[in-house]
Amino acid sequence: DVYKRQGPTMLPKMDKRIFTLAFAPDGTWLVVGGTGAIHRYNILEHSLESSLEGHQLAVPKVAFTPDGQLLLATGAEGAMSLWKVSTWQEVNRIKLPAKGVLQTALSPNGEKVFVSMDHLIAGYTLLDGKQILEIPLSIKGVYGLALSPDGSLLANAGADGNVRIWEI
């Protein structure tokens, strides 16, 4: 109701372009990714905290694990980083086999992540970065990924206008 009465809270400008946003599951953080670093906004304190550096180009996707303990981010340079939320320290970096759109889908238990790249979808175990799945595609852009609630189906939205559903 407060937003309806007073209008939105405007955050300070962070980047030239913003591509992705994610609220922490407990509602304490809003994480913002764009053409620069990953920015952290503390909802409780109404303050922009320090930024997370590490990706050389745009950050197309940020996502919290379901338990809110880890933050996952993809970088357009072809890397995926994993940050521990309690310390905001990077705990893992996975070099991806291709560059591209770099959307993600996290498994319901937060143990696996699937990433879209040009001509490819790959799956990894989150903590150790071991590749567990590779789906080659004839299309260049994979603009969306979704995982079913039980983690058995993976859907992708392609640059060709088609949606594909995979049993994984």
Summary of the structure (lengths in Angstrom):
residues: 168
radius of gyration: 16.2
end to end distance: 41.9
largest distance: 49.6
contacts: 524
relative contact order: 0.11
helix: 3%
strand: 48%
